[in-house]
Amino acid sequence: MTARRLRTAVHWTAVTTLALLFAQWGPFDGWQATATTTVIAAGVGLIGLATAPHPGART
């Protein structure tokens, strides 16, 4: 694993963790909390995939 991939993985893990911790402070409980957490995790994951360096991509 290259240093760049490791930094990217650590960065997006930290961003996702912080977003999920932030969601815990919201006024939601039950299914609303589950939905909020799911949406945040999916959104951060998609942003991470979109911005991660891809092999063979133009620079």
C-alpha positions as CSV (number, residue, x, y, z in Angstrom):
1,M,0.0,0.0,0.0
2,T,1.4,3.4,-1.0
3,A,1.7,6.3,1.5
4,R,-0.9,8.2,-0.5
5,R,-3.5,5.4,-0.2
6,L,-2.8,5.1,3.5
7,R,-3.2,8.8,4.0
8,T,-6.5,8.8,2.0
9,A,-7.8,5.8,4.0
10,V,-6.9,7.4,7.4
11,H,-8.4,10.8,6.3
12,W,-11.8,9.4,5.2
13,T,-12.0,7.1,8.2
14,A,-11.5,10.2,10.5
15,V,-14.0,12.3,8.5
16,T,-16.6,9.5,8.7
17,T,-16.0,9.0,12.4
18,L,-16.3,12.7,13.2
19,A,-19.5,13.0,11.1
20,L,-21.0,10.0,12.9
21,L,-20.1,11.4,16.3
22,F,-21.6,14.7,15.3
23,A,-24.8,12.9,14.4
24,Q,-25.0,11.4,17.9
25,W,-25.5,14.9,19.3
26,G,-28.6,15.5,17.1
27,P,-32.1,15.5,18.6
28,F,-33.0,12.2,16.9
29,D,-33.8,8.8,18.4
30,G,-34.9,5.5,17.1
31,W,-35.3,5.1,13.3
32,Q,-34.5,8.8,12.7
33,A,-31.1,8.3,14.3
34,T,-30.5,5.2,12.2
35,A,-31.5,7.0,9.0
36,T,-29.3,10.0,9.8
37,T,-26.3,7.9,10.6
38,T,-26.8,5.8,7.4
39,V,-27.1,8.9,5.2
40,I,-24.0,10.5,6.7
41,A,-21.9,7.4,6.3
42,A,-23.1,6.8,2.8
43,G,-22.5,10.5,1.8
44,V,-19.0,10.6,3.3
45,G,-18.2,7.2,1.7
46,L,-19.3,8.4,-1.7
47,I,-17.3,11.6,-1.4
48,G,-14.3,9.6,-0.4
49,L,-14.6,7.3,-3.4
50,A,-15.1,10.2,-5.7
51,T,-12.0,12.0,-4.5
52,A,-9.7,9.1,-3.9
53,P,-6.8,8.7,-6.4
54,H,-7.6,6.0,-9.0
55,P,-5.0,3.9,-10.8
56,G,-4.5,5.0,-14.4
57,A,-6.4,8.3,-13.9
58,R,-5.1,11.4,-15.6
59,T,-3.3,13.8,-13.4
